[in-house]
Amino acid sequence: MKELRVGIAGLGRLGRVHAANLAHKIPGAVLTAACVPGADSQAYARQELGLEKVYGDFREMVADPELDAVAIVSPSGEHCWQIEAALDAGKHVFSEKPLGVTMEQCLQAEAAVARHPELVCMLGFMRRYDKSYAYAKEKITAGAIGTPYLVKSTGIDPEAVVEGAIRYSGTSGGIFLDSAIHDMRWFLGSEAAEVYAMGCTFKHPAFQDAGDDETGVAVYKFKNGAMGMVHVGRTAPYGYHIETEIVGTEGTIRISAVPEKNRAMVYDVNGARTECVESFPERFAEAYLTEMEEFVRCVREGRKPDTGVADGIYATRVGYATTEAWKTGKIVKI
């Protein structure tokens, strides 16, 4: 097959990561177009990415007959209609998560995928393409820790970018839908049955002004009797904190207990310390590249990816149930 010609929608923090990968690092793919609002982003597309085709209208971009696929890295509320428009225009689709911010949006995308079984539609669950998370899954599948019965997951964004998180919080769908689309189901091999959640804000009241919280905690019960705990937040003072622990009947696997930047140790007046990663694009840089490589391979080889709209619908359903539990203070059945 010829090179896969890809257009990208969105050139924010993560969009620029995907754009650079498509433009420079993935054999068999070439970035040929971008759809972004605003003069600054359009100038970036032309000057930094060298693109001649830069659009302000998504439907105009996907109408381009020379385009084979699109990568959707736009704001969350735009994903589903863009997925539908791209598929209806005959383009393969990679979309970042969450799939959507309402169930109606997710079902809209699901119907579009069903109409176009000949096209690839992949949702970006980057942790599944991270070497450490993939290794943990392999060990669990091989029985290394017996039967997994508890997953504890922490994800806290850095304080350094909190102003951006505040601006985004009003349209993100809430901290649980935005940040808590996790991989408990993947590790436990079961669906969540019920959830209890709570949140708090101690430092940035602007989150509550937007109807959100800066920190959230949720506890899940799964259909097979297993349990899950999630802690999400937006104010880590030391960088980006991501950590997952899977507890089984015969052992435990812990991923990224310390969010280390690298293996270097700094010795100074503060003692001996390891520095932390500063952002999710830095922590999962390799995973973002690997998942986009998989999308390109799926299209070129004519096969379906492991992560699709069904995963997105499940994650959104769990996110909404968690948000309802947070708002009502009650246990919610999923």
C-alpha angles and dihedrals in degrees: 000000000000121000114296108246109214134190122198129215112206131022102201123126095301095031090062090052092054092042093053091048092051093044099047116007114042119081113219095028134087128188107228107161145021135200113204136146121231134043095258094056092044090051089051090052092052101038105033100030097033094229122162095187108068119159137189093196120064096205090054091053095050090048088066105113091207092062119093103180144003134219111211113208097150127125112304096251091059098054103088101047089045091051089052094046093048095048092046087052090055098254128137112238138219112181131184119232143292094062090213143330096241132041089235089060092048093051088050089057092044091054091050091052090050090053091055110043089155091067131074118239115181129180119211112242094162098182089068088061095047111106095229095048092044090050091050090051091050091051092049092049089050090054096248093146098028115234113354111228106162135041121187115191130184127185120170124170119219122269087229091076098036094117090061090048090053092052091049097044096082092062101027096089091245135297095288096050091041101043110015102066090121139162103252091118089052093053099038098042092223141092123252113254104185141359142200119195143175138179142195142190121206105153112028113038089182087082091061090044085061092049094257140098133234094225132031137183126192135180122204135196115205129213092249091053096260122133138223136195127193130188117188129175147152106220111071104151094202102050137277113344119199123163138157131186124190116195121199139176091263104030150333136258119203122191122200098347086171113032092227120189090210140321095284121116119211117212114194143122089304093058129246114333145155119227120235131233112264103215145006093255088058096045094046100031093123093044092053089052093047095050092050090048087054091051091052091048092050092054094044093045096041098237136125123253124239093240118059143140093300089064090047093050091050092049092049092048091052090045092053093047089050091049090050090051090050093050098044101034089227135117108261125205115223 
